Structures are given as C-alpha cells and as structure tokens.
Amino acid sequence: MDIEGLLLGKTEGFSNKTVLHIKTLYESFGDNKVFGRNAVMELLGLKSSGHPS
C-alpha cells in the first residue's frame, strides 16, 4: 500500500519530523506487523527519557 496515499489529509498539524518518522516506521514494519517500543526507538535512533514506567 502507498504510504503517501494513506497519509494524505491525515497529517495536518504534524511536524515534518513526525511525518518522516511515520514513513520510516511504515517502510520498515509495513501495515501487518506488530512491533514494540524498543524496535521503534532503535529504528528511529531515539533514546530513553529515563522516566520510570
């Protein structure tokens, strides 16, 4: 499925960085795969906030 078509009209008010993250996640995981927080953080190069859960 085309991610651009899926996002059309749904990302108003989102930052460019957020839209890029959505596209990156979709390209890596698609629309039929379960993934967790650690996989997202690793893929996007994010670090833990250090706050306890």
Biopython code that builds the backbone (N, CA, C, O; Angstrom):
import numpy as np
from Bio.PDB.StructureBuilder import StructureBuilder

atoms = [
    (1, "MET", "N", (0.838, -1.176, 0.000)),
    (1, "MET", "CA", (0.000, 0.000, 0.000)),
    (1, "MET", "C", (0.887, 1.244, 0.000)),
    (1, "MET", "O", (1.982, 1.229, 0.562)),
    (2, "ASP", "N", (0.430, 2.282, -0.608)),
    (2, "ASP", "CA", (1.175, 3.527, -0.734)),
    (2, "ASP", "C", (1.010, 4.374, 0.525)),
    (2, "ASP", "O", (-0.095, 4.816, 0.840)),
    (3, "ILE", "N", (2.106, 4.599, 1.240)),
    (3, "ILE", "CA", (2.051, 5.377, 2.486)),
    (3, "ILE", "C", (1.635, 6.817, 2.230)),
    (3, "ILE", "O", (0.931, 7.415, 3.044)),
    (4, "GLU", "N", (2.061, 7.376, 1.109)),
    (4, "GLU", "CA", (1.672, 8.757, 0.784)),
    (4, "GLU", "C", (0.154, 8.867, 0.677)),
    (4, "GLU", "O", (-0.439, 9.827, 1.169)),
    (5, "GLY", "N", (-0.467, 7.891, 0.040)),
    (5, "GLY", "CA", (-1.919, 7.889, -0.097)),
    (5, "GLY", "C", (-2.620, 7.719, 1.239)),
    (5, "GLY", "O", (-3.659, 8.332, 1.487)),
    (6, "LEU", "N", (-2.048, 6.884, 2.100)),
    (6, "LEU", "CA", (-2.628, 6.671, 3.427)),
    (6, "LEU", "C", (-2.581, 7.933, 4.280)),
    (6, "LEU", "O", (-3.512, 8.219, 5.034)),
    (7, "LEU", "N", (-1.500, 8.678, 4.157)),
    (7, "LEU", "CA", (-1.312, 9.858, 4.995)),
    (7, "LEU", "C", (-2.001, 11.105, 4.460)),
    (7, "LEU", "O", (-2.177, 12.078, 5.193)),
    (8, "LEU", "N", (-2.389, 11.085, 3.200)),
    (8, "LEU", "CA", (-2.976, 12.260, 2.572)),
    (8, "LEU", "C", (-4.147, 12.801, 3.391)),
    (8, "LEU", "O", (-5.141, 12.108, 3.605)),
    (9, "GLY", "N", (-4.017, 14.030, 3.841)),
    (9, "GLY", "CA", (-5.069, 14.689, 4.599)),
    (9, "GLY", "C", (-5.148, 14.297, 6.065)),
    (9, "GLY", "O", (-6.024, 14.777, 6.784)),
    (10, "LYS", "N", (-4.249, 13.433, 6.521)),
    (10, "LYS", "CA", (-4.306, 12.961, 7.908)),
    (10, "LYS", "C", (-3.172, 13.498, 8.773)),
    (10, "LYS", "O", (-3.141, 13.241, 9.976)),
    (11, "THR", "N", (-2.251, 14.233, 8.185)),
    (11, "THR", "CA", (-1.087, 14.677, 8.946)),
    (11, "THR", "C", (-1.056, 16.192, 9.142)),
    (11, "THR", "O", (-0.024, 16.754, 9.507)),
    (12, "GLU", "N", (-2.167, 16.835, 8.904)),
    (12, "GLU", "CA", (-2.231, 18.282, 9.099)),
    (12, "GLU", "C", (-1.922, 18.601, 10.560)),
    (12, "GLU", "O", (-2.511, 18.019, 11.470)),
    (13, "GLY", "N", (-1.010, 19.513, 10.770)),
    (13, "GLY", "CA", (-0.610, 19.879, 12.119)),
    (13, "GLY", "C", (0.549, 19.062, 12.660)),
    (13, "GLY", "O", (1.084, 19.377, 13.722)),
    (14, "PHE", "N", (0.947, 18.010, 11.941)),
    (14, "PHE", "CA", (2.094, 17.209, 12.356)),
    (14, "PHE", "C", (3.364, 17.906, 11.889)),
    (14, "PHE", "O", (3.371, 18.544, 10.836)),
    (15, "SER", "N", (4.432, 17.789, 12.660)),
    (15, "SER", "CA", (5.712, 18.334, 12.221)),
    (15, "SER", "C", (6.269, 17.455, 11.099)),
    (15, "SER", "O", (5.892, 16.292, 10.957)),
    (16, "ASN", "N", (7.162, 18.030, 10.316)),
    (16, "ASN", "CA", (7.804, 17.262, 9.243)),
    (16, "ASN", "C", (8.551, 16.058, 9.818)),
    (16, "ASN", "O", (8.582, 14.987, 9.212)),
    (17, "LYS", "N", (9.150, 16.246, 10.993)),
    (17, "LYS", "CA", (9.901, 15.163, 11.634)),
    (17, "LYS", "C", (8.968, 14.004, 12.002)),
    (17, "LYS", "O", (9.323, 12.838, 11.828)),
    (18, "THR", "N", (7.781, 14.326, 12.509)),
    (18, "THR", "CA", (6.816, 13.289, 12.865)),
    (18, "THR", "C", (6.364, 12.522, 11.628)),
    (18, "THR", "O", (6.275, 11.295, 11.656)),
    (19, "VAL", "N", (6.079, 13.234, 10.550)),
    (19, "VAL", "CA", (5.673, 12.589, 9.299)),
    (19, "VAL", "C", (6.800, 11.691, 8.788)),
    (19, "VAL", "O", (6.545, 10.583, 8.318)),
    (20, "LEU", "N", (8.028, 12.160, 8.878)),
    (20, "LEU", "CA", (9.173, 11.347, 8.462)),
    (20, "LEU", "C", (9.266, 10.077, 9.312)),
    (20, "LEU", "O", (9.538, 8.998, 8.786)),
    (21, "HIS", "N", (9.042, 10.202, 10.618)),
    (21, "HIS", "CA", (9.072, 9.026, 11.493)),
    (21, "HIS", "C", (7.975, 8.037, 11.114)),
    (21, "HIS", "O", (8.211, 6.829, 11.097)),
    (22, "ILE", "N", (6.792, 8.532, 10.815)),
    (22, "ILE", "CA", (5.687, 7.659, 10.403)),
    (22, "ILE", "C", (6.064, 6.898, 9.137)),
    (22, "ILE", "O", (5.853, 5.688, 9.045)),
    (23, "LYS", "N", (6.616, 7.605, 8.172)),
    (23, "LYS", "CA", (7.014, 6.973, 6.909)),
    (23, "LYS", "C", (8.104, 5.933, 7.141)),
    (23, "LYS", "O", (8.063, 4.847, 6.563)),
    (24, "THR", "N", (9.076, 6.262, 7.983)),
    (24, "THR", "CA", (10.169, 5.334, 8.279)),
    (24, "THR", "C", (9.640, 4.063, 8.935)),
    (24, "THR", "O", (10.045, 2.958, 8.574)),
    (25, "LEU", "N", (8.737, 4.222, 9.898)),
    (25, "LEU", "CA", (8.144, 3.064, 10.570)),
    (25, "LEU", "C", (7.354, 2.212, 9.590)),
    (25, "LEU", "O", (7.444, 0.985, 9.618)),
    (26, "TYR", "N", (6.586, 2.854, 8.729)),
    (26, "TYR", "CA", (5.776, 2.113, 7.757)),
    (26, "TYR", "C", (6.664, 1.353, 6.779)),
    (26, "TYR", "O", (6.389, 0.198, 6.453)),
    (27, "GLU", "N", (7.730, 2.002, 6.311)),
    (27, "GLU", "CA", (8.633, 1.341, 5.366)),
    (27, "GLU", "C", (9.301, 0.129, 6.001)),
    (27, "GLU", "O", (9.544, -0.871, 5.325)),
    (28, "SER", "N", (9.596, 0.209, 7.283)),
    (28, "SER", "CA", (10.270, -0.891, 7.963)),
    (28, "SER", "C", (9.311, -1.997, 8.397)),
    (28, "SER", "O", (9.613, -3.178, 8.231)),
    (29, "PHE", "N", (8.160, -1.623, 8.952)),
    (29, "PHE", "CA", (7.250, -2.599, 9.538)),
    (29, "PHE", "C", (6.017, -2.896, 8.694)),
    (29, "PHE", "O", (5.352, -3.906, 8.921)),
    (30, "GLY", "N", (5.701, -2.053, 7.741)),
    (30, "GLY", "CA", (4.516, -2.271, 6.918)),
    (30, "GLY", "C", (3.244, -2.072, 7.716)),
    (30, "GLY", "O", (3.250, -1.420, 8.761)),
    (31, "ASP", "N", (2.157, -2.634, 7.223)),
    (31, "ASP", "CA", (0.875, -2.442, 7.904)),
    (31, "ASP", "C", (0.326, -3.740, 8.492)),
    (31, "ASP", "O", (-0.837, -3.804, 8.891)),
    (32, "ASN", "N", (1.159, -4.763, 8.544)),
    (32, "ASN", "CA", (0.671, -6.044, 9.052)),
    (32, "ASN", "C", (1.709, -6.697, 9.963)),
    (32, "ASN", "O", (1.925, -7.908, 9.907)),
    (33, "LYS", "N", (2.346, -5.880, 10.800)),
    (33, "LYS", "CA", (3.375, -6.403, 11.686)),
    (33, "LYS", "C", (3.267, -5.707, 13.036)),
    (33, "LYS", "O", (3.071, -4.493, 13.107)),
    (34, "VAL", "N", (3.394, -6.480, 14.095)),
    (34, "VAL", "CA", (3.376, -5.930, 15.443)),
    (34, "VAL", "C", (4.811, -5.582, 15.830)),
    (34, "VAL", "O", (5.732, -6.361, 15.585)),
    (35, "PHE", "N", (4.995, -4.418, 16.430)),
    (35, "PHE", "CA", (6.323, -4.016, 16.871)),
    (35, "PHE", "C", (6.195, -3.275, 18.187)),
    (35, "PHE", "O", (5.148, -2.709, 18.502)),
    (36, "GLY", "N", (7.269, -3.288, 18.944)),
    (36, "GLY", "CA", (7.252, -2.680, 20.269)),
    (36, "GLY", "C", (8.050, -1.393, 20.345)),
    (36, "GLY", "O", (8.657, -0.940, 19.375)),
    (37, "ARG", "N", (8.020, -0.827, 21.533)),
    (37, "ARG", "CA", (8.687, 0.449, 21.792)),
    (37, "ARG", "C", (10.184, 0.375, 21.503)),
    (37, "ARG", "O", (10.744, 1.287, 20.894)),
    (38, "ASN", "N", (10.830, -0.697, 21.935)),
    (38, "ASN", "CA", (12.271, -0.827, 21.726)),
    (38, "ASN", "C", (12.627, -0.848, 20.245)),
    (38, "ASN", "O", (13.622, -0.247, 19.840)),
    (39, "ALA", "N", (11.830, -1.528, 19.437)),
    (39, "ALA", "CA", (12.086, -1.576, 17.995)),
    (39, "ALA", "C", (11.949, -0.188, 17.380)),
    (39, "ALA", "O", (12.736, 0.193, 16.514)),
    (40, "VAL", "N", (10.950, 0.565, 17.828)),
    (40, "VAL", "CA", (10.743, 1.929, 17.324)),
    (40, "VAL", "C", (11.917, 2.818, 17.717)),
    (40, "VAL", "O", (12.452, 3.554, 16.888)),
    (41, "MET", "N", (12.311, 2.746, 18.970)),
    (41, "MET", "CA", (13.421, 3.574, 19.449)),
    (41, "MET", "C", (14.708, 3.265, 18.693)),
    (41, "MET", "O", (15.450, 4.173, 18.319)),
    (42, "GLU", "N", (14.965, 1.992, 18.472)),
    (42, "GLU", "CA", (16.176, 1.589, 17.754)),
    (42, "GLU", "C", (16.138, 2.070, 16.307)),
    (42, "GLU", "O", (17.115, 2.633, 15.815)),
    (43, "LEU", "N", (15.027, 1.854, 15.630)),
    (43, "LEU", "CA", (14.896, 2.242, 14.228)),
    (43, "LEU", "C", (15.044, 3.748, 14.039)),
    (43, "LEU", "O", (15.706, 4.194, 13.102)),
    (44, "LEU", "N", (14.431, 4.534, 14.924)),
    (44, "LEU", "CA", (14.440, 5.988, 14.784)),
    (44, "LEU", "C", (15.621, 6.651, 15.486)),
    (44, "LEU", "O", (15.789, 7.868, 15.407)),
    (45, "GLY", "N", (16.435, 5.855, 16.170)),
    (45, "GLY", "CA", (17.599, 6.401, 16.859)),
    (45, "GLY", "C", (17.229, 7.242, 18.069)),
    (45, "GLY", "O", (17.920, 8.208, 18.393)),
    (46, "LEU", "N", (16.140, 6.878, 18.738)),
    (46, "LEU", "CA", (15.684, 7.623, 19.909)),
    (46, "LEU", "C", (16.302, 7.040, 21.170)),
    (46, "LEU", "O", (16.636, 5.857, 21.225)),
    (47, "LYS", "N", (16.449, 7.891, 22.184)),
    (47, "LYS", "CA", (16.970, 7.446, 23.467)),
    (47, "LYS", "C", (15.854, 7.472, 24.495)),
    (47, "LYS", "O", (14.896, 8.234, 24.371)),
    (48, "SER", "N", (15.987, 6.637, 25.502)),
    (48, "SER", "CA", (15.007, 6.582, 26.578)),
    (48, "SER", "C", (15.003, 7.900, 27.334)),
    (48, "SER", "O", (16.048, 8.524, 27.524)),
    (49, "SER", "N", (13.828, 8.314, 27.761)),
    (49, "SER", "CA", (13.709, 9.566, 28.503)),
    (49, "SER", "C", (14.233, 9.422, 29.922)),
    (49, "SER", "O", (14.487, 10.421, 30.596)),
    (50, "GLY", "N", (14.397, 8.196, 30.378)),
    (50, "GLY", "CA", (14.888, 7.960, 31.718)),
    (50, "GLY", "C", (13.812, 7.989, 32.775)),
    (50, "GLY", "O", (14.093, 7.765, 33.953)),
    (51, "HIS", "N", (12.572, 8.262, 32.371)),
    (51, "HIS", "CA", (11.464, 8.273, 33.318)),
    (51, "HIS", "C", (11.016, 6.845, 33.578)),
    (51, "HIS", "O", (10.937, 6.038, 32.651)),
    (52, "PRO", "N", (10.723, 6.530, 34.823)),
    (52, "PRO", "CA", (10.225, 5.179, 35.113)),
    (52, "PRO", "C", (8.844, 4.965, 34.516)),
    (52, "PRO", "O", (8.055, 5.903, 34.396)),
    (53, "SER", "N", (8.562, 3.739, 34.148)),
    (53, "SER", "CA", (7.263, 3.413, 33.548)),
    (53, "SER", "C", (6.166, 3.376, 34.573)),
    (53, "SER", "O", (5.012, 3.116, 34.233)),
]
sb = StructureBuilder()
sb.init_structure("model")
sb.init_model(0)
sb.init_chain("A")
sb.init_seg("    ")
for serial, (resi, resn, name, xyz) in enumerate(atoms, 1):
    if name == "N":
        sb.init_residue(resn, " ", resi, " ")
    sb.init_atom(name, np.array(xyz, "f"), 0.0, 1.0, " ", f" {name:<3s}", serial, name[0])
structure = sb.get_structure()
